Amino acid sequence: MFLNVVDVEATCWDGPPPPGQVSEIIEIGLCVLDLSTLERTERRALFVRPERSEISAFCTELTGLRAQDVADGLSFRDACTVLRREFHADSRPWASWGDYDRKQVQAQCAAAGIPSPFSVRHINAKKVFTEAHGLNKRPGMAQALAHAGLPLEGRHHRGVDDAWNIAALVAGLVRAGGWPGSGSEGVWASG
């Protein structure tokens, strides 16, 4: 069984968006985790060309992504097609760190009038990690890596690198029996 681990980056500003602009996805980072071997088998960045916003200096500082990096990216609609076709996103379970990514995809799909490329089998890995480690507060991804004794690989706030790191955290949860379905009922249980 495979799990798609997803992290999206979106246009952002140091404060509210400028008039007429909305936050929209500019990168979909994806890591495929083989739940039977716990190997991260695929790592991919899909750049998405923004249509209703521009990448601010604040956004570039945070993500490292510049307007020219995504200018030749896919349309959001085409990125959704790639996710379905190449990663079986509409039938495969998926996870993200928190609910931001799920909600951002849902909002952008609603605005574009297209169905979500992802299945309904989503797991909030941040919530699972918090509960499995008995923490009082939900940590950011970098804090969770430190707590788990794992290195942060790549650049924080780059979708492809964050997805890769989140997949490492999920693998650790599966190994420890803290991931839903990692107990006696098998490697995966939807929910």
C-alpha positions as CSV (number, residue, x, y, z in Angstrom):
1,M,0.0,0.0,0.0
2,F,1.3,3.4,-0.9
3,L,0.6,6.7,0.8
4,N,0.9,10.1,-0.9
5,V,2.5,12.6,1.5
6,V,1.6,16.1,0.3
7,D,2.8,19.6,1.1
8,V,1.6,22.7,-0.8
9,E,3.1,26.1,-0.9
10,A,0.9,29.1,-1.9
11,T,1.3,32.7,-2.6
12,C,1.6,34.7,0.6
13,W,2.2,38.1,2.0
14,D,3.4,39.7,5.2
15,G,-0.1,40.8,6.0
16,P,-3.3,40.6,4.0
17,P,-3.2,40.0,0.2
18,P,-3.0,43.0,-2.1
19,P,-6.3,44.1,-3.5
20,G,-7.6,41.7,-6.1
21,Q,-5.1,38.9,-5.2
22,V,-5.9,35.6,-3.4
23,S,-3.6,33.0,-2.0
24,E,-3.1,30.2,-4.5
25,I,-1.0,27.1,-4.8
26,I,2.4,27.6,-6.5
27,E,4.0,24.2,-5.6
28,I,2.6,20.8,-4.8
29,G,5.3,18.7,-3.1
30,L,4.7,15.0,-3.1
31,C,6.5,12.1,-1.6
32,V,5.2,8.5,-2.1
33,L,5.7,6.3,1.0
34,D,5.6,2.6,0.6
35,L,3.8,1.6,3.8
36,S,5.0,-2.0,3.6
37,T,8.7,-1.2,3.3
38,L,8.6,2.3,4.8
39,E,10.7,3.5,1.9
40,R,10.2,6.9,0.4
41,T,9.9,5.8,-3.2
42,E,9.2,9.0,-5.1
43,R,9.9,12.7,-4.6
44,R,8.3,15.3,-6.9
45,A,7.6,19.0,-7.1
46,L,4.8,20.2,-9.3
47,F,5.1,23.9,-10.0
48,V,1.8,25.7,-10.5
49,R,1.5,28.9,-12.4
50,P,-0.5,31.4,-10.3
51,E,-3.4,33.0,-12.1
52,R,-4.9,35.4,-9.6
53,S,-1.9,36.5,-7.6
54,E,1.8,37.3,-7.8
55,I,4.7,35.9,-5.7
56,S,5.7,38.6,-3.2
57,A,9.2,39.2,-1.8
58,F,7.9,37.8,1.5
59,C,6.8,34.6,-0.3
60,T,10.2,34.2,-2.0
61,E,12.0,34.8,1.3
62,L,9.8,32.0,2.9
63,T,9.8,29.4,0.2
64,G,12.7,30.3,-2.1
65,L,10.3,30.3,-5.0
66,R,10.4,33.3,-7.4
67,A,7.9,34.3,-10.1
68,Q,10.3,33.0,-12.8
69,D,10.5,29.6,-11.1
70,V,6.8,29.0,-11.6
71,A,6.1,31.0,-14.7
72,D,6.4,27.9,-16.9
73,G,4.6,25.7,-14.3
74,L,1.4,23.8,-14.9
75,S,-2.0,25.3,-14.7
76,F,-3.7,24.2,-11.4
77,R,-6.2,22.1,-13.5
78,D,-3.3,20.3,-15.3
79,A,-1.4,19.8,-12.0
80,C,-4.6,18.0,-10.6
81,T,-4.6,15.8,-13.7
82,V,-0.9,14.8,-13.2
83,L,-1.7,14.0,-9.5
84,R,-4.6,11.7,-10.6
85,R,-2.7,10.1,-13.5
86,E,0.8,9.6,-12.1
87,F,0.2,9.3,-8.4
88,H,-3.4,7.8,-8.3
89,A,-4.2,10.7,-5.9
90,D,-8.0,10.2,-6.3
91,S,-7.8,6.6,-5.0
92,R,-4.7,6.5,-2.8
93,P,-4.7,7.6,0.8
94,W,-2.8,10.8,1.6
95,A,-1.4,12.8,4.5
96,S,-0.3,16.3,5.1
97,W,1.1,18.2,8.1
98,G,-2.0,19.8,9.5
99,D,-5.2,20.7,7.6
100,Y,-3.9,23.7,5.7
101,D,-2.9,21.7,2.6
102,R,-6.2,19.9,2.4
103,K,-8.2,23.1,2.9
104,Q,-6.1,25.1,0.4
105,V,-6.6,22.4,-2.3
106,Q,-10.3,22.3,-1.6
107,A,-10.7,26.0,-1.8
108,Q,-8.7,26.3,-5.0
109,C,-10.7,23.4,-6.6
110,A,-13.9,25.1,-5.6
111,A,-12.8,28.4,-7.1
112,A,-11.7,26.6,-10.3
113,G,-14.9,24.5,-10.5
114,I,-13.0,21.2,-10.6
115,P,-13.1,18.2,-8.3
116,S,-10.3,17.6,-5.8
117,P,-7.5,15.5,-7.2
118,F,-7.2,13.7,-3.8
119,S,-9.2,10.9,-2.3
120,V,-11.3,11.5,0.8
121,R,-8.8,9.3,2.8
122,H,-6.8,12.1,4.3
123,I,-4.8,11.9,7.6
124,N,-3.6,14.9,9.5
125,A,-0.1,13.7,10.3
126,K,0.5,16.6,12.7
127,K,-2.5,15.5,14.8
128,V,-1.4,11.8,14.7
129,F,2.2,12.7,15.7
130,T,1.0,14.9,18.6
131,E,-1.2,12.2,20.0
132,A,1.4,9.4,19.4
133,H,4.1,11.4,21.3
134,G,1.8,12.5,24.1
135,L,2.5,16.2,23.4
136,N,0.3,19.0,24.7
137,K,0.8,21.3,21.7
138,R,0.9,20.4,18.0
139,P,4.5,21.0,16.8
140,G,5.5,22.5,13.5
141,M,7.2,20.0,11.1
142,A,10.7,21.2,11.9
143,Q,10.0,20.9,15.7
144,A,8.6,17.4,15.1
145,L,11.7,16.3,13.2
146,A,13.8,17.5,16.1
147,H,11.6,15.8,18.6
148,A,11.9,12.5,16.6
149,G,15.6,12.9,16.3
150,L,15.4,13.2,12.5
151,P,17.3,15.7,10.3
152,L,15.5,18.4,8.3
153,E,16.5,17.5,4.7
154,G,16.4,20.3,2.2
155,R,14.8,23.7,2.6
156,H,11.9,24.2,5.1
157,H,8.8,25.7,3.3
158,R,9.7,24.1,0.0
159,G,6.8,21.7,-0.8
160,V,9.0,18.9,-2.2
161,D,11.4,19.0,0.8
162,D,8.6,19.3,3.4
163,A,6.7,16.3,1.9
164,W,9.9,14.3,2.0
165,N,10.5,15.2,5.7
166,I,6.8,14.6,6.6
167,A,7.1,11.1,5.0
168,A,10.0,10.3,7.3
169,L,7.9,11.3,10.3
170,V,5.0,9.1,9.1
171,A,7.4,6.2,8.6
172,G,8.6,6.6,12.2
173,L,5.0,6.6,13.4
174,V,4.2,3.4,11.4
175,R,7.3,1.7,12.9
176,A,6.2,2.6,16.4
177,G,2.6,1.5,15.8
178,G,1.4,5.1,16.2
179,W,0.0,5.5,12.6
180,P,-3.7,4.7,12.1
181,G,-3.9,1.1,10.8
182,S,-0.3,0.3,11.8
183,G,-1.4,-2.1,14.6
184,S,-2.8,-5.5,14.3
185,E,-5.4,-4.6,11.7
186,G,-2.8,-4.0,9.1
187,V,-0.7,-1.2,7.6
188,W,-3.6,1.1,6.6
189,A,-7.0,1.9,7.8
190,S,-8.9,4.7,6.2
191,G,-10.2,7.5,8.3
